[in-house]
Amino acid sequence: MKNVAILGASDNPDRYAYLAQVKLQEHGYPVYPVSRSGKDILGARGYTRLNHVDEKLDTVTLYLSPMHLTDVLDDILEKKPRRVIFNPGTESETHIKKLEQAGIAVERACTLVLLSTNQFESM
């Protein structure tokens, strides 16, 4: 199974990160919500740092503003997921270049759209 971490996870049903977690879980993906609070969300154990997740990660989907990406970039590089999805509003060319230089695939896409059009797995 392909593990997915949500950076910027939220327990607020009005947030896109929450909706993405709902859809990822509906599609059967193991989800690891990562947020400042580290709260458990939708029955999934929460984490305050990406590098606290013991499992190998296939995908990290971002729901953080570009100014907060610097704080988590080292954790992403350390975990070395197969890919990182930059959802709308999270894009940062500086961070994208660093991830690509580390051999991590980068997608500028919406996780919700990828899931609803059955393209999440094919990317």
N, C-alpha and C positions, 0 to 999 in steps of 0.2 A: 504494500500500500504506500502511496506517496503522501508523505507528511507535509502539511502546510502550516507555516507560522504567519500570524497576522500581527504585524508591528503597528501599534497604534490601535489595538483592540479596544472595544467599548462595550459596556453593558447597557448602553442607551439604545433602545429599539429604533430611534430616529436617525442613528448614525449609519453611514455606509459600511463601516467596519463590522458593525453588528449584523447587518443584512448579509454581508459577504460570509460571515461565519455561519449563519443560518443555512445559506445555500450550499456552502462547502460541506457542511455536515449532512445535509439532505442528499448530496451526491456521494456520500460515504467516505469523505476524506477525513483522516485524523487531523484535528486542528489544535494548534498551540497558540492561544491568545497571549500576546505580550503587550503590557501597558505599564504605565507608571505605578498604578495601584497593585498590579499583580493579581487582580481579582479573578476568581473562577467565573467563566462565562458560559452559559448554555450547557452546563455540565462538564465543560472542559477545564482542566486545571490551568490556572493562570500563572504567568511568570512576569517578573519585573525586568529581566534581561534575556535577550535571545540566547546568549551562551549558557544560560541555566537549563535550557531544554537539552535533555540527554540524548534524544533521538536524532538520527540523521534526518536532515530536512531536504525535501525536493524543491519546495517553493517557499519564498518569503514574499508576501504581498504587503505593500506599504500603504498605510493610512496615516502618514505623518507629513507635516509641512516640510519643505526643503530645509528650513533653518534647523529643524530637529534631527535631520538625517546624519549630520556630523557626529552627533552623540552616539549613534548606533552603528556607524559604518564599520568600525573595527570588529564589532560582534558579528556582523554579517560576513565579513571577510574571514573571520575565524571559523564560523560554521560552514562556510563554503557550500551553500545550497546550489542546486543545478541552475536555478533561475531566480530572478527578483522581478516582481511585477510592480512598476511605478503606475499606480492608479492616477486618474486625473487630479491635478493639483499637487502632486508629490514630486514631479519631475525636477531633476537637478542634473544638468550636464556634467558638472564636476564629479558628482557621485557616480553617475552612470559610467563615465570613463574609468574611474578607479575600479569599479566592479568588473567591467569588461577586460581591463588589463590583468585582473586576477583570474580570468577564465570563467567568470560567472555570466551566464546568459541574462540579458536584460530585455524586458518587454515594456513598452509604453502602451498600456491597455487598461481596461476596466475589468476587474475580476468578475463582477456581476454580469457583464455582457459576455465575457468568455464562457461562463457557466451556462447562461441562458441560451447560447448559440452552439453549445456542445464543442467549443473550441479550446476549453481550458486544458484538456489533456494533450491536444495535438500541438500546442505551442512548445 
